[in-house]
Amino acid sequence: MKELYNRTEVELLAAQKFTFIAHPVLHVTAVRKSVESESITATFEIEIGEYVIGELTIQYDTIERLLDAFDIADHAEIFELEGMDKA
């Protein structure tokens, strides 16, 4: 791999069009801090390949508001529960 470029080479490279195809993945983790509270803290991680390129945390009043943000019906079965005690 060449690491040093002269000005002419850089100008030629900059004049070309490049397209990178990468599929971003959004992981959403939603946590309710207590049984008494309806408030949900959602953490969003945006990944491309093995790299996390962004992370955002947003507080929602209810789980319905979080689902509405993604236009997901409240009866949709798309949840994976982690850390739950199995009785």
Secondary structure as UniProt FT lines:
FT   HELIX           7..15
FT   STRAND          24..32
FT   STRAND          40..48
FT   TURN            49..50
FT   STRAND          51..60
FT   HELIX           63..69
FT   TURN            70..71
FT   TURN            74..75
//
